[in-house]
């Protein structure tokens, strides 16, 4: 945290550079992490042995969802 703001480090340009990024606007926020993004040998366990987690109940109406799933991918037949 810097100045009371949550700060993330985002890898860019295939890991050649990194940028500090923060959220604009108030909470709630959403962040995702790519598998293998952190070195396992540098991970320090929380003293309790458990990860800290905040659960958030989310309620969305169908009209609030802008992205609609497409049909599932189906392979074509091989051969003639």
N, C-alpha and C positions, 0 to 999 in steps of 0.2 A: 504494500500500500504506500502511496505517496500522496501527501497532503490530504489524507482522508478518502482518496479515490483508489478503487481496485485497479491494479495495473497488470496487464498480461504482456508477455513477450511473444511476438508473432514472427516466426521464421518466414523469410521471403526470398525469392530468387534462388530456389533450391538450396536453402540454408546458407547462402553466401552472406546474407545480412539479416539483421533482426530489428524489429521496431517495437517500442513500448506503445501499447494501445490501451485506451480506457473507454468505458461506455459513456455515451452522452445521454442525458436524461436520467430520470429516476428508475429505481428497481420496479419490477423484476427484470433480471437479465438472464441470458442463456449463453453458455459457452460449451464448446465441444473440443475434445482433444483427440488427436490422431494417435493410433496405436504406435508405440515405439518412439513417441515424441520426446520422451524423457529417458535419461540413462538410469537403468535400474540400480546400478551400483552407487548412485548418488542419492537415492531415495532414503529419507530418514523417517522411521515409523513414529507415529504419534505416541506419546507416553502411555496412553490408555490401551494401545494396541488396536484401536479402531479408528477408521477414518471419520472425520467430521462430516455430517450431512444434514442439510436442511430440506425437509419435504415441503413441497408446494402443491396445493390442490389447484388444478387448472380446469376451467369449464369453458368450452368453446361451442358456439353455435355453428351449425353447418355453413351459414352464410359468411362467417368470419374466416373460413378456410379458403385461401386463394389458390392453392396448388391442388390440382385434381390428379389422381393416379391414372395412368394409361393402362391399356390392356396388357396382360402379362405377355412376355416374350415367348414365342413358340418357334421351335426349330422347324425348318422345312424338311421335307423328305430327301434322303440321300439316294442318288441313283436316278434311274429313268423310269 
